[in-house]
Structures are given as structure tokens and as C-alpha cells.
Amino acid sequence: MGRSGLICAFLIAACCCCRRAAGVPGEAERPQPELVEVEVGGTALLKCGPSHSQGNFSHADWFSVHKEKPTLIFRVSQGQGQSEPGEYQNRLSLQDKGTTLALTGITPHDERIFLCQGKRPRSQGHRIQLRVYKAPEEPVIQVNALGISVNSEEPEEVATCVGRNGYPLPQVTWYKNSQSLKEEKNRVHIQSSQIVESSGLYTLRSVLKAQLTKEDKDAQFYCELSYRLPSGNHMKESREVTVPVFYPAERVWLEVEPEGMLKEGDRVEIRCLADGNPPPHFSISKQVRGPLLWVQVGMQEWLEVHSHHAFVLSQNLRTREMEEERTDDNGVLVLEPAQKEHSGLYECQGLDLETTASLLSDQQELVVNYVSEVRVSPAAPESQEGSSLTLTCEAESNQDLEFQWLREKTGKVLAKGPVLQLRNLKREAGGGYRCVASVPSVPGLNRTQLVNVAIFGSPWMALRERKMWVKENSVLNLSCEASGHPRPSIVWSVDGTASEQDQDPQSVLSVLNVLVTPELLETGAECVASNSLGRNTTVIILELDSNRTTGLSTSTVSPYARANSTSTEKKLTEPESKGVVIVAVTVCVLVLAVLGAVLYFFYKKGKLPCGRSGKQEITLPPSRKGEFVVEVKSDKLPEEMGLLQGSNGDKRAPGDQGEKYIDLRH
């Protein structure tokens, strides 16, 4: 049968079906098509008959029916398939011994009826309805960033939801705080539209409009897309968004940070707050003594434009003794560092620049705790040795104060209370004393004052005499320190460049820069400190030694003993010679220890004869004769040989050089 004959037969059969559907007597109704569901990109398996059918489909034709028009797309002859030219030419293949037609690369355009027509006489065609599905992408929500005013008379746009590339068209549902929103006249309106892409997929766009109230300022909005797949019903949700809601303020108040007890030196913020959005223009004022006044803070630009309204407004404000305080754009007054003068009553005014409505906060008291400068009397105390002295400390505060006295150079607490008694004063009692005034109830709030006590006396020198090792023609710094009251002055016996540094009110350090010459090496240098009560001297002896580096000799005499001593004893022992003696003694002790251990070992073995001879030979077995002998000698001086003893414990004579011979031929 030719292609034209097949088409005619199909049309005749279709007409018969239409007659049966119209209720023509003797005609059976057309069965419902078989449903096949596939996702976009998948493969549809089309069977040429019901799944329980056992018919022979070795000869059949497949048709695509679009808008009631059948188009031949595939032929099966003797179990072999052949695609017809067209959109399905390269996407069709036979499976299951020719009973199943596989259609690959499914797109939304493939959603239609497919017809399989057998070639046997009286064979009825088998219809298949192909349904195509595609899950939309994650919904994208965009909030109205400009915000919505609660005074709006009509619903305003809250957010827009977009779902792309779904098939068929998904359904959208809006939610506020997890509660679904429905259309409500003059309250909620949902407007949706769709776009068909060239791929056949849908893009859905939905706009939510609503009238909002102040309670919606923190409301969470999101949209939900509902869609179906062959596996069942599914849904996707967008992220939650919050839309800015604008509403007038009803209350204004002040907050102070940090909370708790404040003290001078803290960084304090006085913040003006309101329950409106956007917040009104803020100004902070402080109550002061003086003439009645009210100044709008930070509102100059507004006053230039609304001068008449400002005048009317100022007439309606409560008259107070207030003074403006400079705030930033957010209504924050920063006090850094806070001072006691900042204490007082503060209040905040909020002005709505759109409606010119004004709100005033309650007054709030700010207390900055303080401690005044500490005063010590007498301010410059001085006394004689052996006498007594009383120091008194004073300070003011708005809180209860505690006082204590500390020794400056040690930090030791000497007394608690504002009074310090010093009795039977000595020169060592001179120096710094510190009074600390603190507030126990406010941690970290305290002030101190240092006072220097002067004890009358002639100059004290750090050293009476000292020795320095120098190199000729080198530049040398000579230092000299003295203390006393009145403050001493220092002069040098040699020429050079001198500079002075005050160590404290009663001490001075003088440094002399000199060139080491033969004359200076011969005469040395003398430092003389003097005041009205006497004088004192330090002698510096210079020694030339090319093998030594320049440095100060060491001394073990305490500074005060050296400074005031009349002894002429000079401790000039060279540090290097002391080190040599120590090393020599240590080496001797170690050698003796090893030697004693060896002797004791042979003595215990019974091979060491006792005697006092200067040389002793240790008897060895005959098999070990002929081995070498090592001689151990001591090169110590006679006066140092007292450390060496014989085997009987007696000290050796000065002439005995302590020679020992040990036979080590083993």
C-alpha cells in the first residue's frame, strides 16, 4: 500500500471514530490515550499497544498528532524501523523487538499525542499522550528597597518573585511570617505573568503588593513555587526578605553608654533614640544655670528653609534653662574624655522634618565621678637628720575617698590615711613619696601626687676612689654622681667637656669627655662635689694596659659607706688575676681528684706500696711490663702546693714539687 493509501485509510478511520464519538448507533467510543510522563532531556518509551497486549507489531506506522493533524514519523516493516524525514528523524529508535519506540532528547515541544497504527486488517491505532515536565530554577526574590510608608492609601509593591525555566507553568504562593497571603481588597494584591522562552519553558514573574503597618517592620516575606514531576508534586522556596517600613515616631528617649558608674577620663556616649523609621532629626540639650534659652542643635540648614515653622515651634516648646550640645548626624553626643563639668540633666528632642512634629524625651541625669588634683603639704618638705616630718594629703570628690602613702622607689605602702609621719630621719629617707587618693566604689578612679623629701647634708658620693683601664689617645667618658641637700655642684680637676643630668631634686650626675694623654695617665682625675654644708671627692685612677679593654673596676663597698668613709683602703685587685687564680685552683683540684681515684683503686687491689718518696712506681703484672709510663707533674708555686697532700694526709714540703709517676704500660 502506498503512502497516499495509508493516509486515506487513517482519515476514514478517524471519521468513523468521530461518528462513534457523536453517538452514531453501532459505533464504539474511542478509548482514552495511554499517558507517558517524561522530564525534559529524558527518553520517552512509546509502546505500540497496551502493556498486556500480545499482538504482532512487526509491521506498523507511527504518527505524531499535532493540532489534530497526524504526521508520519516512523515505519516498522518486518521488525525493522525507518525514520521519516522531519523533526524526529534522528531521535527515534526501536526497542523490545520492535514493540517500543524510543524518543530521546525530550523538549516541551514534544508534549502531544503519538499514534501507532498496525497494518493488519481491522487493526485499531494505539494512542499515547506524552506529558513533559521541567522543575523551575530556584525562585529569585527582589524586595522593594525604597520602602513602604504606613500612610499610603493603596497597596504598595513589597517584592517581586521570578521563577525561570519551568514546565508546565508553576504555581506561586506568597507568605508573610510563614502565613500564606490571599487576595484581599485594598489590602493584598498578587499580580502574576509568564513568558514562554524559545525552548518552550516558562518564566513566571509575580508581584506582591500590600498595605503595611508599623508591626510589619520586621515581617519576613518569601514566595513559593509549586510544580509537578513524574515523581510527584514538589515546591521551592525563595529566601526571606524584609521590606523597609516607614512610620512616624511616637516616643523619644536617651541612652548612656557605658552603663554603671562613670568616671573622669571615660569615653561616654549619650545617644538619642526614637521608635520611628526613619528616625527624626535629633538634638540633645543640657540643663544649665543662667538665662532661659533653647537652641536647636544641628538644625541650621533646616532653619534657613523653615524659619517661620521654627519660630512657631520654639514658641510651643517648654521653656527651660537648657544649652545646646553638639551631636553627630545620628543624634549621638560623645564626651571624650568625660569631665565632672559634664554632669547634669540631659534631654533629647526629635523633630520630624516632613510633618514638623516634635517629641521631647524625659530628662536623664548624668553623673561623672571625679577626684580633684591631690595636694600635699608641705609642697617641698625638707628636714634635718634625726628630726621628724609630717606630710598631709588632701583631695575632693563627689564620692568617699581613701588615701595611702607609697615609697616611690620601692612601691611599698607606708601608711593608709591622709597623714604620713616620718620620725628620726636619716639621709636614706630622702627621696620621693607618693600620695594616692582613690574612690573604692568606682574602680579605676584615683589620682596621685609625688613629693620629694629633702634631708639636709653635705654631698654623698657614689665612690670614694675607683680605677679605670684605658688606652692612650682614646676618648673617654668619666662619670661622677653626687647627692645631697642643698643640691650639690660638681667640678673636675682636669679639662674636658662636662655635662650634667639631674637624677632627682637632690642628685646630679656629671659626665666629662676627655682625651687620654700621658699627662692624664700620670695625674688621674678628681671629681669634687660641694654645697653649703660641705664637700666630697671621688678620685679616678687611670691605668694603661694595651691588653685590656676600657672599663670600670668593680667594688663591693656600699655607696653610702664609700661616700662617707674616711678610710684610705683601696680595693684595686685586678679582675683578670682573680680569674687566673680561680681557674688554676680548679684545674689542680680536678687533677688531684683523678689521681686520687687511680691511687685508691690500686691501693685496694693491694698493688700500691705505702711510702713518702717523691716518686712511686705501681707494680704491674709481668705480662704488662714494658708498656709506657706517663709522668704527671704539678707546676704550682710552692705557696699553692698546700692543696696537695701525700697518701698519709700530710702536707708536702714547699720544696716538694709533687711529682708522681704512674706506670701505664698496661
Buried (B, 14 or more C-beta within 10 A) or exposed (E): EEEEEBEEEBEEBBEBBEEBEEEEEEBEEBEEBBEBBBBBEBBBBBBBBEEEEEBBBBBBBBBBBEEEEBBBBBBBEEEEBEBBEEEBEEBBBBBEEBBBBBBEEBBBEBBBBBBBBBBEEEBEBBBBBBBBBBBBBEBEBEBBEEBBBBEEEEBBBBBBBBBBBBBBBBBBBBBBEEEEBEEEEEEBBBEEEEEEEEEBBBBBBBBBBBBBEBEBBEBBBBBBBEBBEEEEEBEBBBEBBEBBBBBBBEEBBBEBEEEEBBBBEBEBBBBBBBBBBBBBBBBBBBBEEEEEEBEBBBBEEBBEEBEEBBEEBBEEEEEBBBBBBEBEEEBBBEBEEBBBEBBBBBBBBBBBBEEEBBBBBEBBEBBBBBBBEBBBEEEEBBBEEEEEBEBBBBBEBBBEBEBBBBBBEEEEEBBEEBEBEBEEBEBEBBBBBBBBBBBEEBEEBBBBBEBBBBBBBBBBBBBBBBBBBBBEEEEBEBBBBBBBBBBBBBEBBBEBEBEEEEEBBBBBBBBBEBEBEEEBBEEBBBBBBBBEEEBBBBBBBBBEEEEBEBEEBEBEBEBBEBBBEEEEEEEEEBEEEEEEEEEBEEEBEEBBEEBEEBBEEBBEEEEBEEEEEBEBEBEBEEEEEEEEEEEEEBEBEEEBBEBBBBBEEEEBEEEBBBEBBBBEEE
